[in-house]
Amino acid sequence: PDTSVLNQLSIPVIETLNKTVVCKLDISVIEQLDPTFLDTLDNDCLSLLTPPVLAKLKLEVLEALDPSILNKVDGNVLAKLKPAVIEKLDPTVIGKLQPQVIESLRPAATLR
């Protein structure tokens, strides 16, 4: 289907569509959808979202995303992720997290 038409549908209607169709919509449209709906989209789709929208996703959903995507998410959100996930982030990103978060990581991760 022509996505320009779909982009104009109301949010509740869009949330009834097939998820693969939703992922083809404009990112500005996808970002208006309910976070609980966004949680169900696939990682390729989620990787297009902007950091403020990613921050609204469930932690389990975020933890499944590629570290390169997570590197863009707000540090306050990243701080809530499991240490094993944080350890995969870019060292410069880890370095900006709160000291107590960094201290919860395995020493090897902080020294890389």
Biopython code that builds the backbone (N, CA, C, O; Angstrom):
import numpy as np
from Bio.PDB.StructureBuilder import StructureBuilder

atoms = [
    (1, "PRO", "N", (0.825, -1.217, 0.000)),
    (1, "PRO", "CA", (0.000, 0.000, 0.000)),
    (1, "PRO", "C", (0.860, 1.268, 0.000)),
    (1, "PRO", "O", (2.028, 1.244, 0.388)),
    (2, "ASP", "N", (0.275, 2.338, -0.429)),
    (2, "ASP", "CA", (0.980, 3.604, -0.472)),
    (2, "ASP", "C", (1.067, 4.152, 0.948)),
    (2, "ASP", "O", (0.046, 4.438, 1.572)),
    (3, "THR", "N", (2.274, 4.293, 1.448)),
    (3, "THR", "CA", (2.408, 4.699, 2.849)),
    (3, "THR", "C", (2.026, 6.156, 3.081)),
    (3, "THR", "O", (1.707, 6.525, 4.211)),
    (4, "SER", "N", (2.049, 7.004, 2.038)),
    (4, "SER", "CA", (1.680, 8.403, 2.265)),
    (4, "SER", "C", (0.226, 8.504, 2.732)),
    (4, "SER", "O", (-0.131, 9.404, 3.492)),
    (5, "VAL", "N", (-0.605, 7.571, 2.267)),
    (5, "VAL", "CA", (-2.002, 7.552, 2.706)),
    (5, "VAL", "C", (-2.058, 7.063, 4.157)),
    (5, "VAL", "O", (-2.760, 7.631, 4.995)),
    (6, "LEU", "N", (-1.313, 6.013, 4.426)),
    (6, "LEU", "CA", (-1.313, 5.429, 5.769)),
    (6, "LEU", "C", (-0.794, 6.410, 6.818)),
    (6, "LEU", "O", (-1.255, 6.420, 7.959)),
    (7, "ASN", "N", (0.173, 7.235, 6.412)),
    (7, "ASN", "CA", (0.734, 8.211, 7.347)),
    (7, "ASN", "C", (-0.321, 9.178, 7.869)),
    (7, "ASN", "O", (-0.149, 9.776, 8.931)),
    (8, "GLN", "N", (-1.409, 9.331, 7.124)),
    (8, "GLN", "CA", (-2.439, 10.290, 7.524)),
    (8, "GLN", "C", (-3.540, 9.665, 8.389)),
    (8, "GLN", "O", (-4.440, 10.362, 8.858)),
    (9, "LEU", "N", (-3.459, 8.374, 8.592)),
    (9, "LEU", "CA", (-4.476, 7.719, 9.418)),
    (9, "LEU", "C", (-4.313, 8.138, 10.878)),
    (9, "LEU", "O", (-3.253, 8.608, 11.290)),
    (10, "SER", "N", (-5.376, 7.961, 11.643)),
    (10, "SER", "CA", (-5.281, 8.304, 13.071)),
    (10, "SER", "C", (-4.452, 7.236, 13.779)),
    (10, "SER", "O", (-4.360, 6.094, 13.328)),
    (11, "ILE", "N", (-3.850, 7.638, 14.901)),
    (11, "ILE", "CA", (-2.974, 6.743, 15.657)),
    (11, "ILE", "C", (-3.681, 5.433, 16.039)),
    (11, "ILE", "O", (-3.105, 4.362, 15.850)),
    (12, "PRO", "N", (-4.920, 5.488, 16.574)),
    (12, "PRO", "CA", (-5.571, 4.212, 16.941)),
    (12, "PRO", "C", (-5.726, 3.261, 15.752)),
    (12, "PRO", "O", (-5.658, 2.042, 15.913)),
    (13, "VAL", "N", (-5.935, 3.824, 14.558)),
    (13, "VAL", "CA", (-6.073, 2.981, 13.361)),
    (13, "VAL", "C", (-4.710, 2.378, 13.004)),
    (13, "VAL", "O", (-4.602, 1.188, 12.709)),
    (14, "ILE", "N", (-3.701, 3.202, 13.036)),
    (14, "ILE", "CA", (-2.351, 2.719, 12.707)),
    (14, "ILE", "C", (-1.963, 1.560, 13.628)),
    (14, "ILE", "O", (-1.313, 0.606, 13.202)),
    (15, "GLU", "N", (-2.368, 1.656, 14.885)),
    (15, "GLU", "CA", (-1.997, 0.609, 15.840)),
    (15, "GLU", "C", (-2.709, -0.715, 15.586)),
    (15, "GLU", "O", (-2.392, -1.722, 16.219)),
    (16, "THR", "N", (-3.667, -0.720, 14.667)),
    (16, "THR", "CA", (-4.330, -1.982, 14.315)),
    (16, "THR", "C", (-3.686, -2.628, 13.088)),
    (16, "THR", "O", (-4.000, -3.766, 12.741)),
    (17, "LEU", "N", (-2.794, -1.902, 12.443)),
    (17, "LEU", "CA", (-2.187, -2.407, 11.207)),
    (17, "LEU", "C", (-1.120, -3.455, 11.506)),
    (17, "LEU", "O", (-0.620, -3.577, 12.624)),
    (18, "ASN", "N", (-0.796, -4.197, 10.464)),
    (18, "ASN", "CA", (0.278, -5.172, 10.544)),
    (18, "ASN", "C", (1.580, -4.443, 10.900)),
    (18, "ASN", "O", (1.860, -3.372, 10.361)),
    (19, "LYS", "N", (2.359, -5.013, 11.791)),
    (19, "LYS", "CA", (3.571, -4.336, 12.261)),
    (19, "LYS", "C", (4.585, -4.071, 11.144)),
    (19, "LYS", "O", (5.309, -3.076, 11.188)),
    (20, "THR", "N", (4.638, -4.943, 10.159)),
    (20, "THR", "CA", (5.589, -4.703, 9.072)),
    (20, "THR", "C", (5.159, -3.482, 8.256)),
    (20, "THR", "O", (5.997, -2.774, 7.697)),
    (21, "VAL", "N", (3.860, -3.244, 8.195)),
    (21, "VAL", "CA", (3.347, -2.062, 7.491)),
    (21, "VAL", "C", (3.656, -0.816, 8.321)),
    (21, "VAL", "O", (4.100, 0.203, 7.790)),
    (22, "VAL", "N", (3.418, -0.912, 9.613)),
    (22, "VAL", "CA", (3.671, 0.230, 10.498)),
    (22, "VAL", "C", (5.130, 0.678, 10.377)),
    (22, "VAL", "O", (5.417, 1.875, 10.386)),
    (23, "CYS", "N", (6.032, -0.264, 10.265)),
    (23, "CYS", "CA", (7.453, 0.069, 10.194)),
    (23, "CYS", "C", (7.834, 0.804, 8.910)),
    (23, "CYS", "O", (8.916, 1.385, 8.824)),
    (24, "LYS", "N", (6.960, 0.780, 7.925)),
    (24, "LYS", "CA", (7.246, 1.487, 6.675)),
    (24, "LYS", "C", (6.730, 2.925, 6.696)),
    (24, "LYS", "O", (6.998, 3.703, 5.781)),
    (25, "LEU", "N", (5.999, 3.263, 7.732)),
    (25, "LEU", "CA", (5.460, 4.617, 7.828)),
    (25, "LEU", "C", (6.570, 5.613, 8.150)),
    (25, "LEU", "O", (7.684, 5.226, 8.504)),
    (26, "ASP", "N", (6.251, 6.902, 8.021)),
    (26, "ASP", "CA", (7.219, 7.931, 8.392)),
    (26, "ASP", "C", (7.581, 7.760, 9.857)),
    (26, "ASP", "O", (6.730, 7.442, 10.688)),
    (27, "ILE", "N", (8.843, 7.973, 10.162)),
    (27, "ILE", "CA", (9.281, 7.826, 11.544)),
    (27, "ILE", "C", (8.539, 8.799, 12.454)),
    (27, "ILE", "O", (8.296, 8.491, 13.620)),
    (28, "SER", "N", (8.179, 9.964, 11.934)),
    (28, "SER", "CA", (7.453, 10.942, 12.751)),
    (28, "SER", "C", (6.084, 10.400, 13.163)),
    (28, "SER", "O", (5.565, 10.741, 14.226)),
    (29, "VAL", "N", (5.510, 9.555, 12.311)),
    (29, "VAL", "CA", (4.216, 8.937, 12.628)),
    (29, "VAL", "C", (4.426, 7.817, 13.656)),
    (29, "VAL", "O", (3.709, 7.733, 14.653)),
    (30, "ILE", "N", (5.403, 6.974, 13.401)),
    (30, "ILE", "CA", (5.683, 5.852, 14.297)),
    (30, "ILE", "C", (5.938, 6.367, 15.719)),
    (30, "ILE", "O", (5.514, 5.755, 16.700)),
    (31, "GLU", "N", (6.629, 7.490, 15.808)),
    (31, "GLU", "CA", (6.994, 8.003, 17.127)),
    (31, "GLU", "C", (5.807, 8.509, 17.936)),
    (31, "GLU", "O", (5.928, 8.725, 19.142)),
    (32, "GLN", "N", (4.668, 8.700, 17.290)),
    (32, "GLN", "CA", (3.474, 9.135, 18.022)),
    (32, "GLN", "C", (2.679, 7.961, 18.592)),
    (32, "GLN", "O", (1.741, 8.157, 19.364)),
    (33, "LEU", "N", (3.054, 6.759, 18.211)),
    (33, "LEU", "CA", (2.305, 5.591, 18.662)),
    (33, "LEU", "C", (2.560, 5.334, 20.147)),
    (33, "LEU", "O", (3.554, 5.788, 20.714)),
    (34, "ASP", "N", (1.657, 4.612, 20.744)),
    (34, "ASP", "CA", (1.758, 4.296, 22.163)),
    (34, "ASP", "C", (3.023, 3.474, 22.433)),
    (34, "ASP", "O", (3.307, 2.529, 21.698)),
    (35, "PRO", "N", (3.785, 3.820, 23.476)),
    (35, "PRO", "CA", (5.007, 3.052, 23.760)),
    (35, "PRO", "C", (4.763, 1.551, 23.922)),
    (35, "PRO", "O", (5.616, 0.740, 23.562)),
    (36, "THR", "N", (3.599, 1.179, 24.464)),
    (36, "THR", "CA", (3.337, -0.257, 24.623)),
    (36, "THR", "C", (3.180, -0.935, 23.272)),
    (36, "THR", "O", (3.452, -2.128, 23.137)),
    (37, "PHE", "N", (2.738, -0.171, 22.262)),
    (37, "PHE", "CA", (2.657, -0.711, 20.904)),
    (37, "PHE", "C", (4.070, -0.754, 20.318)),
    (37, "PHE", "O", (4.448, -1.737, 19.679)),
    (38, "LEU", "N", (4.833, 0.287, 20.529)),
    (38, "LEU", "CA", (6.202, 0.331, 20.007)),
    (38, "LEU", "C", (7.030, -0.837, 20.541)),
    (38, "LEU", "O", (7.888, -1.376, 19.841)),
    (39, "ASP", "N", (6.762, -1.217, 21.785)),
    (39, "ASP", "CA", (7.486, -2.341, 22.393)),
    (39, "ASP", "C", (7.367, -3.621, 21.571)),
    (39, "ASP", "O", (8.215, -4.508, 21.668)),
    (40, "THR", "N", (6.316, -3.713, 20.765)),
    (40, "THR", "CA", (6.065, -4.943, 20.015)),
    (40, "THR", "C", (6.682, -4.923, 18.614)),
    (40, "THR", "O", (6.646, -5.932, 17.909)),
    (41, "LEU", "N", (7.243, -3.793, 18.210)),
    (41, "LEU", "CA", (7.824, -3.708, 16.868)),
    (41, "LEU", "C", (9.187, -4.388, 16.835)),
    (41, "LEU", "O", (9.813, -4.594, 17.875)),
    (42, "ASP", "N", (9.640, -4.734, 15.639)),
    (42, "ASP", "CA", (10.924, -5.426, 15.585)),
    (42, "ASP", "C", (12.091, -4.431, 15.718)),
    (42, "ASP", "O", (11.928, -3.223, 15.552)),
    (43, "ASN", "N", (13.251, -4.980, 16.018)),
    (43, "ASN", "CA", (14.414, -4.147, 16.298)),
    (43, "ASN", "C", (14.820, -3.257, 15.133)),
    (43, "ASN", "O", (15.287, -2.138, 15.346)),
    (44, "ASP", "N", (14.651, -3.735, 13.908)),
    (44, "ASP", "CA", (15.005, -2.911, 12.749)),
    (44, "ASP", "C", (14.168, -1.648, 12.743)),
    (44, "ASP", "O", (14.651, -0.558, 12.438)),
    (45, "CYS", "N", (12.922, -1.817, 13.082)),
    (45, "CYS", "CA", (11.997, -0.691, 13.125)),
    (45, "CYS", "C", (12.361, 0.236, 14.284)),
    (45, "CYS", "O", (12.417, 1.454, 14.117)),
    (46, "LEU", "N", (12.603, -0.335, 15.435)),
    (46, "LEU", "CA", (12.926, 0.457, 16.621)),
    (46, "LEU", "C", (14.218, 1.243, 16.448)),
    (46, "LEU", "O", (14.381, 2.317, 17.026)),
    (47, "SER", "N", (15.132, 0.706, 15.655)),
    (47, "SER", "CA", (16.429, 1.369, 15.486)),
    (47, "SER", "C", (16.291, 2.726, 14.796)),
    (47, "SER", "O", (17.217, 3.536, 14.830)),
    (48, "LEU", "N", (15.143, 2.975, 14.173)),
    (48, "LEU", "CA", (14.912, 4.251, 13.489)),
    (48, "LEU", "C", (14.415, 5.339, 14.432)),
    (48, "LEU", "O", (14.440, 6.522, 14.090)),
    (49, "LEU", "N", (13.967, 4.944, 15.611)),
    (49, "LEU", "CA", (13.370, 5.912, 16.529)),
    (49, "LEU", "C", (14.413, 6.868, 17.099)),
    (49, "LEU", "O", (15.595, 6.536, 17.188)),
    (50, "THR", "N", (13.961, 8.048, 17.479)),
    (50, "THR", "CA", (14.872, 9.013, 18.092)),
    (50, "THR", "C", (15.051, 8.661, 19.572)),
    (50, "THR", "O", (14.185, 8.021, 20.169)),
    (51, "PRO", "N", (16.176, 9.080, 20.161)),
    (51, "PRO", "CA", (16.447, 8.729, 21.560)),
    (51, "PRO", "C", (15.318, 9.031, 22.558)),
    (51, "PRO", "O", (15.061, 8.207, 23.435)),
    (52, "PRO", "N", (14.628, 10.192, 22.455)),
    (52, "PRO", "CA", (13.558, 10.428, 23.446)),
    (52, "PRO", "C", (12.431, 9.397, 23.366)),
    (52, "PRO", "O", (11.803, 9.069, 24.372)),
    (53, "VAL", "N", (12.188, 8.893, 22.160)),
    (53, "VAL", "CA", (11.132, 7.884, 22.003)),
    (53, "VAL", "C", (11.645, 6.527, 22.474)),
    (53, "VAL", "O", (10.920, 5.783, 23.136)),
    (54, "LEU", "N", (12.869, 6.209, 22.142)),
    (54, "LEU", "CA", (13.471, 4.959, 22.624)),
    (54, "LEU", "C", (13.403, 4.901, 24.147)),
    (54, "LEU", "O", (13.193, 3.837, 24.729)),
    (55, "ALA", "N", (13.583, 6.046, 24.776)),
    (55, "ALA", "CA", (13.598, 6.101, 26.243)),
    (55, "ALA", "C", (12.266, 5.676, 26.856)),
    (55, "ALA", "O", (12.210, 5.340, 28.039)),
    (56, "LYS", "N", (11.193, 5.689, 26.062)),
    (56, "LYS", "CA", (9.874, 5.310, 26.586)),
    (56, "LYS", "C", (9.608, 3.802, 26.489)),
    (56, "LYS", "O", (8.623, 3.303, 27.033)),
    (57, "LEU", "N", (10.481, 3.097, 25.802)),
    (57, "LEU", "CA", (10.261, 1.662, 25.626)),
    (57, "LEU", "C", (10.525, 0.909, 26.923)),
    (57, "LEU", "O", (11.211, 1.403, 27.818)),
    (58, "LYS", "N", (9.971, -0.285, 27.006)),
    (58, "LYS", "CA", (10.233, -1.135, 28.176)),
    (58, "LYS", "C", (11.719, -1.491, 28.207)),
    (58, "LYS", "O", (12.360, -1.620, 27.164)),
    (59, "LEU", "N", (12.247, -1.646, 29.400)),
    (59, "LEU", "CA", (13.673, -1.971, 29.528)),
    (59, "LEU", "C", (14.037, -3.261, 28.805)),
    (59, "LEU", "O", (15.102, -3.351, 28.194)),
    (60, "GLU", "N", (13.154, -4.266, 28.873)),
    (60, "GLU", "CA", (13.474, -5.545, 28.202)),
    (60, "GLU", "C", (13.604, -5.342, 26.695)),
    (60, "GLU", "O", (14.409, -6.002, 26.037)),
    (61, "VAL", "N", (12.805, -4.425, 26.157)),
    (61, "VAL", "CA", (12.855, -4.153, 24.718)),
    (61, "VAL", "C", (14.171, -3.442, 24.395)),
    (61, "VAL", "O", (14.860, -3.797, 23.439)),
    (62, "LEU", "N", (14.502, -2.453, 25.187)),
    (62, "LEU", "CA", (15.766, -1.734, 24.977)),
    (62, "LEU", "C", (16.957, -2.675, 25.065)),
    (62, "LEU", "O", (17.897, -2.581, 24.275)),
    (63, "GLU", "N", (16.910, -3.578, 26.028)),
    (63, "GLU", "CA", (18.051, -4.467, 26.246)),
    (63, "GLU", "C", (18.304, -5.391, 25.063)),
    (63, "GLU", "O", (19.402, -5.925, 24.907)),
    (64, "ALA", "N", (17.290, -5.577, 24.235)),
    (64, "ALA", "CA", (17.437, -6.450, 23.065)),
    (64, "ALA", "C", (17.962, -5.687, 21.845)),
    (64, "ALA", "O", (18.312, -6.297, 20.835)),
    (65, "LEU", "N", (18.018, -4.375, 21.936)),
    (65, "LEU", "CA", (18.462, -3.580, 20.795)),
    (65, "LEU", "C", (19.976, -3.632, 20.643)),
    (65, "LEU", "O", (20.703, -3.971, 21.577)),
    (66, "ASP", "N", (20.421, -3.295, 19.466)),
    (66, "ASP", "CA", (21.846, -3.264, 19.182)),
    (66, "ASP", "C", (22.511, -2.166, 20.029)),
    (66, "ASP", "O", (21.954, -1.078, 20.171)),
    (67, "PRO", "N", (23.688, -2.441, 20.588)),
    (67, "PRO", "CA", (24.373, -1.413, 21.390)),
    (67, "PRO", "C", (24.555, -0.089, 20.633)),
    (67, "PRO", "O", (24.527, 0.979, 21.244)),
    (68, "SER", "N", (24.739, -0.154, 19.316)),
    (68, "SER", "CA", (24.937, 1.082, 18.548)),
    (68, "SER", "C", (23.711, 1.993, 18.622)),
    (68, "SER", "O", (23.830, 3.214, 18.523)),
    (69, "ILE", "N", (22.538, 1.392, 18.795)),
    (69, "ILE", "CA", (21.302, 2.173, 18.948)),
    (69, "ILE", "C", (21.235, 2.706, 20.380)),
    (69, "ILE", "O", (20.911, 3.872, 20.606)),
    (70, "LEU", "N", (21.543, 1.844, 21.330)),
    (70, "LEU", "CA", (21.476, 2.228, 22.739)),
    (70, "LEU", "C", (22.443, 3.362, 23.074)),
    (70, "LEU", "O", (22.184, 4.161, 23.974)),
    (71, "ASN", "N", (23.546, 3.426, 22.353)),
    (71, "ASN", "CA", (24.532, 4.479, 22.618)),
    (71, "ASN", "C", (23.922, 5.871, 22.524)),
    (71, "ASN", "O", (24.441, 6.823, 23.107)),
    (72, "LYS", "N", (22.812, 5.988, 21.786)),
    (72, "LYS", "CA", (22.195, 7.305, 21.593)),
    (72, "LYS", "C", (21.163, 7.632, 22.678)),
    (72, "LYS", "O", (20.702, 8.770, 22.772)),
    (73, "VAL", "N", (20.804, 6.644, 23.489)),
    (73, "VAL", "CA", (19.742, 6.835, 24.477)),
    (73, "VAL", "C", (20.266, 7.585, 25.706)),
    (73, "VAL", "O", (21.438, 7.476, 26.067)),
    (74, "ASP", "N", (19.383, 8.334, 26.326)),
    (74, "ASP", "CA", (19.718, 9.110, 27.519)),
    (74, "ASP", "C", (20.361, 8.242, 28.612)),
    (74, "ASP", "O", (19.921, 7.121, 28.868)),
    (75, "GLY", "N", (21.387, 8.773, 29.236)),
    (75, "GLY", "CA", (22.123, 8.038, 30.273)),
    (75, "GLY", "C", (21.264, 7.607, 31.446)),
    (75, "GLY", "O", (21.512, 6.564, 32.052)),
    (76, "ASN", "N", (20.244, 8.412, 31.773)),
    (76, "ASN", "CA", (19.369, 8.049, 32.896)),
    (76, "ASN", "C", (18.589, 6.780, 32.587)),
    (76, "ASN", "O", (18.267, 6.000, 33.484)),
    (77, "VAL", "N", (18.289, 6.583, 31.312)),
    (77, "VAL", "CA", (17.585, 5.373, 30.891)),
    (77, "VAL", "C", (18.577, 4.211, 30.860)),
    (77, "VAL", "O", (18.286, 3.120, 31.349)),
    (78, "LEU", "N", (19.740, 4.459, 30.283)),
    (78, "LEU", "CA", (20.763, 3.408, 30.187)),
    (78, "LEU", "C", (21.139, 2.881, 31.569)),
    (78, "LEU", "O", (21.429, 1.696, 31.734)),
    (79, "ALA", "N", (21.131, 3.765, 32.550)),
    (79, "ALA", "CA", (21.523, 3.378, 33.907)),
    (79, "ALA", "C", (20.609, 2.300, 34.482)),
    (79, "ALA", "O", (20.999, 1.584, 35.404)),
    (80, "LYS", "N", (19.398, 2.180, 33.944)),
    (80, "LYS", "CA", (18.441, 1.186, 34.454)),
    (80, "LYS", "C", (18.615, -0.175, 33.790)),
    (80, "LYS", "O", (18.029, -1.162, 34.235)),
    (81, "LEU", "N", (19.414, -0.234, 32.733)),
    (81, "LEU", "CA", (19.590, -1.497, 32.022)),
    (81, "LEU", "C", (20.492, -2.438, 32.824)),
    (81, "LEU", "O", (21.219, -2.022, 33.726)),
    (82, "LYS", "N", (20.417, -3.714, 32.463)),
    (82, "LYS", "CA", (21.245, -4.703, 33.141)),
    (82, "LYS", "C", (22.730, -4.416, 32.867)),
    (82, "LYS", "O", (23.084, -3.995, 31.766)),
    (83, "PRO", "N", (23.596, -4.640, 33.862)),
    (83, "PRO", "CA", (25.035, -4.434, 33.643)),
    (83, "PRO", "C", (25.569, -5.129, 32.390)),
    (83, "PRO", "O", (26.412, -4.577, 31.683)),
    (84, "ALA", "N", (25.083, -6.329, 32.119)),
    (84, "ALA", "CA", (25.570, -7.070, 30.936)),
    (84, "ALA", "C", (25.277, -6.315, 29.645)),
    (84, "ALA", "O", (26.022, -6.424, 28.671)),
    (85, "VAL", "N", (24.178, -5.543, 29.642)),
    (85, "VAL", "CA", (23.822, -4.757, 28.458)),
    (85, "VAL", "C", (24.679, -3.496, 28.419)),
    (85, "VAL", "O", (25.202, -3.126, 27.368)),
    (86, "ILE", "N", (24.819, -2.845, 29.558)),
    (86, "ILE", "CA", (25.610, -1.612, 29.640)),
    (86, "ILE", "C", (27.049, -1.877, 29.204)),
    (86, "ILE", "O", (27.677, -1.035, 28.562)),
    (87, "GLU", "N", (27.564, -3.050, 29.556)),
    (87, "GLU", "CA", (28.953, -3.384, 29.224)),
    (87, "GLU", "C", (29.214, -3.422, 27.728)),
    (87, "GLU", "O", (30.360, -3.301, 27.295)),
    (88, "LYS", "N", (28.157, -3.591, 26.929)),
    (88, "LYS", "CA", (28.345, -3.663, 25.479)),
    (88, "LYS", "C", (28.320, -2.282, 24.823)),
    (88, "LYS", "O", (28.608, -2.150, 23.633)),
    (89, "LEU", "N", (27.980, -1.268, 25.591)),
    (89, "LEU", "CA", (27.890, 0.079, 25.036)),
    (89, "LEU", "C", (29.277, 0.637, 24.735)),
    (89, "LEU", "O", (30.294, 0.095, 25.168)),
    (90, "ASP", "N", (29.288, 1.720, 23.990)),
    (90, "ASP", "CA", (30.531, 2.401, 23.664)),
    (90, "ASP", "C", (31.182, 2.900, 24.970)),
    (90, "ASP", "O", (30.492, 3.434, 25.838)),
    (91, "PRO", "N", (32.497, 2.727, 25.107)),
    (91, "PRO", "CA", (33.168, 3.173, 26.343)),
    (91, "PRO", "C", (32.913, 4.648, 26.668)),
    (91, "PRO", "O", (32.815, 5.013, 27.839)),
    (92, "THR", "N", (32.805, 5.493, 25.646)),
    (92, "THR", "CA", (32.551, 6.914, 25.916)),
    (92, "THR", "C", (31.163, 7.111, 26.508)),
    (92, "THR", "O", (30.943, 8.018, 27.311)),
    (93, "VAL", "N", (30.219, 6.246, 26.102)),
    (93, "VAL", "CA", (28.856, 6.324, 26.647)),
    (93, "VAL", "C", (28.870, 5.843, 28.098)),
    (93, "VAL", "O", (28.285, 6.476, 28.977)),
    (94, "ILE", "N", (29.543, 4.722, 28.335)),
    (94, "ILE", "CA", (29.648, 4.181, 29.694)),
    (94, "ILE", "C", (30.285, 5.236, 30.605)),
    (94, "ILE", "O", (29.868, 5.408, 31.751)),
    (95, "GLY", "N", (31.286, 5.930, 30.094)),
    (95, "GLY", "CA", (32.002, 6.926, 30.888)),
    (95, "GLY", "C", (31.135, 8.081, 31.351)),
    (95, "GLY", "O", (31.473, 8.761, 32.319)),
    (96, "LYS", "N", (30.015, 8.311, 30.665)),
    (96, "LYS", "CA", (29.132, 9.418, 31.042)),
    (96, "LYS", "C", (28.058, 9.002, 32.042)),
    (96, "LYS", "O", (27.322, 9.849, 32.548)),
    (97, "LEU", "N", (27.964, 7.708, 32.331)),
    (97, "LEU", "CA", (26.947, 7.238, 33.272)),
    (97, "LEU", "C", (27.352, 7.588, 34.708)),
    (97, "LEU", "O", (28.508, 7.916, 34.976)),
    (98, "GLN", "N", (26.391, 7.514, 35.615)),
    (98, "GLN", "CA", (26.673, 7.832, 37.019)),
    (98, "GLN", "C", (27.691, 6.851, 37.580)),
    (98, "GLN", "O", (27.697, 5.674, 37.219)),
    (99, "PRO", "N", (28.561, 7.349, 38.478)),
    (99, "PRO", "CA", (29.615, 6.479, 39.044)),
    (99, "PRO", "C", (29.088, 5.166, 39.607)),
    (99, "PRO", "O", (29.714, 4.120, 39.433)),
    (100, "GLN", "N", (27.939, 5.213, 40.281)),
    (100, "GLN", "CA", (27.446, 3.965, 40.895)),
    (100, "GLN", "C", (27.039, 2.946, 39.834)),
    (100, "GLN", "O", (27.085, 1.740, 40.077)),
    (101, "VAL", "N", (26.641, 3.433, 38.655)),
    (101, "VAL", "CA", (26.290, 2.513, 37.559)),
    (101, "VAL", "C", (27.574, 1.882, 37.027)),
    (101, "VAL", "O", (27.653, 0.670, 36.829)),
    (102, "ILE", "N", (28.565, 2.720, 36.802)),
    (102, "ILE", "CA", (29.846, 2.230, 36.280)),
    (102, "ILE", "C", (30.454, 1.222, 37.266)),
    (102, "ILE", "O", (31.018, 0.204, 36.864)),
    (103, "GLU", "N", (30.328, 1.526, 38.550)),
    (103, "GLU", "CA", (30.905, 0.640, 39.564)),
    (103, "GLU", "C", (30.211, -0.716, 39.623)),
    (103, "GLU", "O", (30.781, -1.686, 40.121)),
    (104, "SER", "N", (28.975, -0.784, 39.112)),
    (104, "SER", "CA", (28.251, -2.062, 39.136)),
    (104, "SER", "C", (28.690, -2.987, 37.998)),
    (104, "SER", "O", (28.318, -4.160, 37.963)),
    (105, "LEU", "N", (29.472, -2.456, 37.081)),
    (105, "LEU", "CA", (29.926, -3.262, 35.945)),
    (105, "LEU", "C", (31.120, -4.102, 36.360)),
    (105, "LEU", "O", (31.777, -3.827, 37.364)),
    (106, "ARG", "N", (31.384, -5.122, 35.577)),
    (106, "ARG", "CA", (32.587, -5.924, 35.850)),
    (106, "ARG", "C", (33.809, -5.054, 35.539)),
    (106, "ARG", "O", (33.797, -4.290, 34.574)),
    (107, "PRO", "N", (34.853, -5.168, 36.350)),
    (107, "PRO", "CA", (36.024, -4.314, 36.120)),
    (107, "PRO", "C", (36.551, -4.379, 34.690)),
    (107, "PRO", "O", (37.008, -3.368, 34.156)),
    (108, "ALA", "N", (36.493, -5.547, 34.066)),
    (108, "ALA", "CA", (37.032, -5.684, 32.704)),
    (108, "ALA", "C", (36.321, -4.754, 31.727)),
    (108, "ALA", "O", (36.937, -4.250, 30.788)),
    (109, "ALA", "N", (35.055, -4.529, 31.939)),
    (109, "ALA", "CA", (34.279, -3.715, 31.001)),
    (109, "ALA", "C", (34.694, -2.254, 31.083)),
    (109, "ALA", "O", (34.670, -1.543, 30.078)),
    (110, "THR", "N", (35.070, -1.805, 32.265)),
    (110, "THR", "CA", (35.405, -0.398, 32.425)),
    (110, "THR", "C", (36.827, -0.095, 31.983)),
    (110, "THR", "O", (37.178, 1.066, 31.770)),
    (111, "LEU", "N", (37.644, -1.128, 31.844)),
    (111, "LEU", "CA", (39.042, -0.891, 31.494)),
    (111, "LEU", "C", (39.322, -0.979, 30.015)),
    (111, "LEU", "O", (40.398, -0.585, 29.564)),
    (112, "ARG", "N", (38.355, -1.498, 29.235)),
    (112, "ARG", "CA", (38.618, -1.693, 27.809)),
    (112, "ARG", "C", (39.110, -0.423, 27.156)),
    (112, "ARG", "O", (39.380, -0.411, 25.954)),
]
sb = StructureBuilder()
sb.init_structure("model")
sb.init_model(0)
sb.init_chain("A")
sb.init_seg("    ")
for serial, (resi, resn, name, xyz) in enumerate(atoms, 1):
    if name == "N":
        sb.init_residue(resn, " ", resi, " ")
    sb.init_atom(name, np.array(xyz, "f"), 0.0, 1.0, " ", f" {name:<3s}", serial, name[0])
structure = sb.get_structure()
